[in-house]
Amino acid sequence: MIAFGCVVEDRVAVEYYAAPGIERAAEGNSEVHLIGATRNRARNWNLLLDLAARNDALEALVIVHPHAQITDPKLCQRIRALLASEPDVAVMGAAGARCPSSPAWWTGTVVSADVRLRYKEHGGGELPRWVPFDPLPAPSDVDVVEGSLLVLSAWAVRTLRFDERLPEGHGCDVDLSLQARAHGKRAWVIDTSVTFHGGLELVAEDDYAWLQAHELLAEKWEGAFGADGPLAPAPDTPEPGEAENDEAWRDRAWRAEAEREAARSAAHTRQLHANAALRPLEAQLQEIERSLSWRLTEPLRRLNHWRRRRRVLA
C-alpha cells in the first residue's frame, strides 16, 4: 500500500492543487493523511511519518506540498517498480542534485523530472521550474532530493525523522537525504510529472530562517558536501589541539556561504522573472507574424531590406 500525506498549511491550495493531484495518483487502497499545520514544518512531516508507519502493509509514503499538484496518474506504479528494481532506494523526489557543494541543493548538478512552475506574476503563465539550472533528465541517482514531492520507502518512514531543529523546516529534504545515505541507502529522482503553483522566488536574500538553517546543516554535515567529502555527520567536539577560535571562523564561513547561495537563488529568481516577462511579448509577436497583413507585406519588407543592404555595400 502506498500512502499519501499533506500538511494543510494553506487550505485553499490543498483543495485546488494537492488534493486533486493525490486523487489522480492514489490507488484504491491508498491511505491519505491530512494534518493541520503547526509552526514547525519538520514536526508536521514527522507526524505524517508516525501515522503512515502504523500500517504494516506500507510500501511507501508520498508527502505532497500544498502547492504541488501531481499530474502523473501512474506515480504509484513508478514507485513500486523502482523499489522492486532498486530496493536500497529510500528517498525519492521529482527533483534533486548530485554532489551539491553546500546545503543549498541546487549548487550541485541538478536532475529534474517534468516539473512545471505555474505562476501569477507578469499576467501568469507556466515555465519549467528548474530550467535556469539546466537540469539533467530523470530518472537518475542523486545525492539529495528537493521536497515539493517527497517519496519515502517503508524503511525510511520507520527509521528516519526530519530534523525539528531546522528553522521553519528549511533544508529538511536535504537533511533526510543525507541521513538515508549515511545508512547506506540511496536517493533517486523519479521520472514523473508535477506542477507547482507558486511564485517565481526560490529563496529571499533576507530570509534569516533559511540562512540559519543553511548554517545548521553545514555544521551538522560538515564534509558531506562536494564530490570527495565523506558522508557522515560532523563530530560534536573539536579535534584535539584545535584552536579555541576555530568555531568563530567556521561560523563566519558558513554564514558567508549561506548568503552567497541566497544571492544565487535571487539571481535564479531574476532569470525566471525575465523569462516570464518575455513570454507575453513572444506570444504577441507570433500573433502578429500569423496575421494576414504581415504575410501580405512580407515581399515588401524583403525588398526594403535588399535596398538597404545595397546602399550599405555601395
Secondary structure as UniProt FT lines:
FT   STRAND          2..8
FT   HELIX           11..13
FT   HELIX           14..18
FT   HELIX           19..25
FT   TURN            28..29
FT   STRAND          32..36
FT   HELIX           41..53
FT   TURN            56..57
FT   STRAND          60..64
FT   TURN            66..67
FT   STRAND          68..70
FT   TURN            73..74
FT   HELIX           75..85
FT   TURN            87..88
FT   STRAND          89..93
FT   STRAND          95..98
FT   HELIX           105..107
FT   STRAND          109..112
FT   STRAND          114..119
FT   HELIX           121..123
FT   STRAND          125..128
FT   TURN            129..130
FT   HELIX           131..133
FT   STRAND          136..137
FT   STRAND          140..142
FT   STRAND          144..145
FT   TURN            147..148
FT   STRAND          149..153
FT   HELIX           154..159
FT   TURN            164..165
FT   HELIX           167..169
FT   TURN            170..171
FT   HELIX           172..182
FT   TURN            183..184
FT   STRAND          186..189
FT   STRAND          193..197
FT   TURN            205..206
FT   HELIX           208..220
FT   TURN            221..223
FT   TURN            240..241
FT   TURN            244..245
FT   HELIX           246..289
FT   HELIX           292..296
FT   HELIX           298..313
//
